[in-house]
Amino acid sequence: MPTGRSWRALAGLTLFVLILNSMFPLLSDDFCELGSHLRHGPVLAATEIYSNWNARVGAILSVFLGTHLTGLPFDILNTLVFATILALVHPILFARSASSSNDGWFLIIFFTLLSLSTVFGAVFLWREGSLMYSWALAFILLHFTVYRYHYAGIKSWYDTAGFGVVILFCLLGFIAGMSSFDLGALGCLVHVCFFSYRRMNGYREGLRFWLPAVCFIIGFLVLYTAPGTQIRASRFDSYTSLTQIFSWLLAFEIPKFTEHYLNALGRSMYKTNYLVLFASIATARFIFKFQSRHHFMPFSIRYLLAGYAALLISLIGLLFVHTTQPGGDALVAPVLFCNFALSAMALAYLLKNKLLANGHYMTLIIVALLHCLMIVDVSEYAVGIIP
């Protein structure tokens, strides 16, 4: 929780969002969910939406609580969820609470960028949208903040929590995994990667840490395999099932899979207005400059550039393996994938090189990690893992 002068920034932003919440009306989807609650009752309405359309926790809460989660109660709860997200920004990024006036300004800048880069009303104010997105984000941040402190080697309240608290945290993990398709998939990837990395380096995780992670993964699998998810996915012509992807890989149809992935990833640029591409290129440039100055990877910058160029040319060549002419946007995908591979390799060496004491060390780790997660997130939609 923010302390010192930073709490004023959090309090001011929270009050501002509470005012916005109180003025934001119910929209069409809200009336549909409320109507389902009134017609079928909470249990049947929740079962129906899970089985026939949307299995996310937010959708289930929307129809289960129905009219009990409207008006002033919803405005207050939704504002508290927003405040929780802001309060967890510093713990999740820096493994500490906000305290100084600079931290308060950081929160204000973060809020401003968040408002500009998202459809703020649809994500944080609209009843249906906030239950799907901002509440899901809050659940997931609450889940991963504990692991952020643990991986940083910092003791937190959870290290000495009793058995009952661990069980509640497992329940939170399950809810968090079941609350979002894209963030849930990313969370599973983060858990698997960090647990594998720490195990290879001789760390042994206690039951209180690996059990909630397993619950998170189970929650995502329950969401992904739900009947409503499959019905929802079947309505998208561009959706490719995970089963189809595995069949291509097991049959060693790598060119076909690569062509599909690169074409689909390129088309996803329409949804991001190429901001992902610009951010990706900026990240790659930062890594190249850091390598040329500090040599944190065991090869020269010339070999790194040559390897990058060879991979880029190979991927572009794979786009033209088949007779179908790839779209212009498909040429963006090899750049994104090469930058992803560069960031993943840089991240691996940065984490391994524990003696590196440069001031930009943590900055590059955070940038490389966020870049990898961003490309994975885009890829999930492009390849078809996320319906």
N, C-alpha and C positions, 0 to 999 in steps of 0.2 A: 504494500500500500504506500503511495507517495507520502512523504513527510516533508517537514520544513516548508520552504516557500513554494515548492512544486504543487502542494495540495490546492493552492489557490487557482492555479491554471486548471487542474482537474475539476474543481468545484464550479468554476465559471463555465467551462465547456459542458459539464453535466447539466447545469441549470439552463443553458442555451438549448440543449437537445431536449430537455423536458418541456420547454415552451413549444418547440417544434412538434414534439409528439402530441401535445395537447391540441394542436391545431390541425393535425393530419387526419383526414377522414378515412372511413372504410371504403374499399374499392370492390370491384366486381367479384374477384376471387374470394374475398373475405365473406361476402354474402353467400357464395356457394358453400363454403366450409361451414358457416353458421347454420345454413339451411340443412345440411347433412346432419349436423349435430341435433337439430330440433326434430328432424324426421325420424332418425334411426336410434337416437340415444348415443351416449358417449362411447360405449364399448363396441357396438355394432358399426358405428360410423368409423371408428379407428380401425377395426378389422377390415372394413370395406376398402378404405383408402390404401391400407397396406397391401391388400390382395389385388387391387384393380388399377392402381395408378401410381401412388407415391409412397414409398416406404420410409422416407426420412423422418427422423424424430420430430422435426418441426411441423411437418404435415400431420403427423399423428397427434401431437399436442394441440394443434389448431382445431381439429374436429372433436377431440376428446374433451377439452375444456370448454370449447364453444363460447357461449355468451358469458361465461365466467371470466373469460380473458378478453374483455373489451372495455372501452371507456377508460376511466381513471386507473383502475388496477393494471390494465395493460400498459398505459402510459408510464406509470411508475416503474413497473417491472422492466419494460423495454429500455427505459433510461438507465436503470441499474445495470442492465446487460452492457449497454454502451460504456458506462463508467468502468465496468470490469475489464472490458477490452483495452481501454486507455490505460488503466492501472497496471495491466500486465505487459505493456509495451517494453518498459525498461527491464523487468525481470526476464522476459523471453529473449531480449537482444543482448543484455549486458550482465545478466545474473545478479541483479541488485535492484533495489527499489529507487524510484526517483526521489531526490532530496533537495537539490539546489534550485536556484532560480533558472539556471541554464537548462536543467531538466524540465522545468515548467515551460520554457520557450520551446524546447524540443517537442513536448506534447502538443503545443499549439501549432507548430510547423507540421507535425505528423497529421494532426486533424485537418489542416488546410490541404495538404497533399492528398489525404484520404478523400476529402470532399470533392477535389478536382478530378481524381482518377477513378471514381466510382459513381454510379447513379445513387447518390446518397440517400434520397428519399425512399427509393425502392429497396435498399439494403438495410437501412437503419430505422426507418419510420413506418413504412407500410407494414401492416400487421402480418400478412402472409409472407412478404419478402423478408422481414426481419426474423421471423421464426425459422425460415429456411437458411438464412445466411448469417446474420449477425449473432443469433443465438448459437448457431453451429460453431462459429468462430470462437465465441466465448467458451463453450464447452471444450473445444480442442486446445485453446490456449491454457485453460485451467489444468488440463491433463498434462501438457508438455512443459509447463513452467517447473513442475517438480523435477522432471528429467533434466531440464536446463541447469538447475542448481547442482543436481547429482553429477552430471558429466563435467561440470566446472570444478568439482571437488569441494563444493561449498555446502555446509550443513544447513538443512532447512527444517521447518516444523515437521515435515513428513518423516524424517529419519527417526524420530522418537515417538511417532504416533502409535496408538494402540491398534489391536486387531480389528476393532469395529471400524476405525477410520480407514484402514486398509481396504476393508470390504466395501465401504462407501466409495472409496477412490476407484476400486475395480468397477463398480456400477457406473461411475462417471466416465471411466474409460470406454465401457460398452456404449453408453449414450453418445459419447464424442465420436466413436468410430462409425456409428449408425446415423450421424447427423448430416454428413456431407459426402457426396461422391468424390469430388476432386481432392478436398482436404483430407478425407478419410484415406484415399489411396496414397496420398503423399505421406500421411502419418504412418501408415504401414511400412512404406519404404524407409522412412527415417528410423523407425524402430528396428527393422531388420538390419539396416546398414550399421547403426551404432552398436547394437548388441553384438553383431558379428565382429566388428572392428575391435571392440573391447575384449571379446573372448579371445581373439587372435593375439592380443597383447597381454593376456594372462589375468584379466579382471574377471571376477565372479560376482554376478548380480544376485542380490538376495531376493527372497520370495516377494517382498513388498514392492519390488521394482519390476520384475518380469511378469508377475501375474496381471497387474493392470494393463501392461502392454499387450499381453495375450488377449485380454478382454476387449481392448481397443480393436485388434485385428478381427476378433470374432464378430464384434459389432458391425464392422465394415462388410464382412462376408455375409452376414444376415441381411444387410441392406442390398448388397449387390445381387444376391441370389433370390431376393423376394419376388413373388409372382407379379406384383405391381411394377417392379423395375423392368422385368422382361416384357410386359405389355407396353410399357412406356417406350422402351428401346425399339420395339418392332415398328413403331410409327415413324422412325427416322430412316430415310432411304440410305443415307451415308453411313449408318451404323454397321460396324463389323464386330461380330461377337469375339469374346476372348477365346472361345473354342476354336473359331476359324483361324485366329492368329497362331494358336499353339499348333494347329494342324499344319500350317505353312512351315513353321519352324521345325517340327518333328519330321516333316517330309523333305527337309533341306531345300525348300523353295525360297531361298534367301533373296534372289533377285525380285521375285514377285512381292514378297513382304516388304522389301526395301522400297520398291517402286510405289506400293500402296502407301507406305508410311510417309515418304517424302512428298508425294502428291497431296496427301491429306493434310500434312503439316503445313505445306505451302498455302493451301486453301484457307487454313485457319487464320492467316494474316488478315483476312477480311473482318474477322471478329475482334482483332486487336489493333486495327489501324496502324499496323507496322511499328507500334511502340515497343513490342517485344523484340523486334529485329534491332531497333536502335539501341535498346538497353543491352542486348546480347553483344553487339559489336563494341559498345563502350566497355563492357566487361572484359572482352578478349583483348582490347587495346591496353587496358589496365594491367592485365596479367603479363602481356608481352613486355611492357615497360618495367614492371617489377622484376621480371626474370633478367632483363638486360642489366639492371642496376645491382641486384642482390644475388643472382644465381642460386636461387633456392631449389632449383631442379638440376640434376647432375648432367646437364648437357648444355651446349652453347645455344644462344638465341638463333643462330643460323640453322642449326639442326632442328630446332623447334619449329621455325618457320617453314622449313622444307617438309617436315612431317605433316604440318597443318595443310600445306598446299597439296601434298600427295593425297591425303585423305579427302580433301575437298574435290579434287579432280576425279577421284575414284567414285565418289558418291554422285557427282554430276553425270558421269558415264553410266552408272546404274540406272539413272532416269531414262536413258535412251536405249536400254536393252531391248525393250519390246517395241513393237511397231507403232503403238499409240504415242502420239506426240504429247509430251508433258506440257501442262499449262505454265505460263510465265511465272506465276507465284510459286510453282514447285521448285524453282531454282533458289528460292529463299531458304528452303528446308535444309539443303546441305550446309549452308552457312551456320544455321542454328545448331545443327547436330555437331559440326566441327567445334563450335564455340562451347557446346556442352561437354564434349570430350576433353577439351582444353581445361575447362573449369574443374571437371572431376579429377583430372590428373594433378592439377595445381593444388586442389584441396587435399588430395592424398599426401602429397609431399609436404604441404604446410602442416598438416596434423602430425606427420612423422617427425618433422624437424622441430622438436620441442625447444631447442636451444636458440632458435631464431628470435632475436630481441628487437627487431626493427619496429618503429612506432606504427607502421602501416600493416603489421602482421595480422592483428585481429580484424582490421578493416577488410583486408583481402579475404580472410577466411569467411567473414559474413557475406561479402559480395559474391564470392564464388559459390557458397552454399545456396544463397537466395537465387542466384542465376540457374544453378542446377535444378532447384525445385521449380522455378518458373518454366523451364523447358520441359521438364517432366509433366507439369500441369497441362501445358499446351498439348503435349504429345498424347496424354490420356484421352483428350477429346478428339484429337486428329486420328489416332489409330483406332479408336472405338472402344477402349477399355471402359470409358465412362459413358453411359447412355444419356 
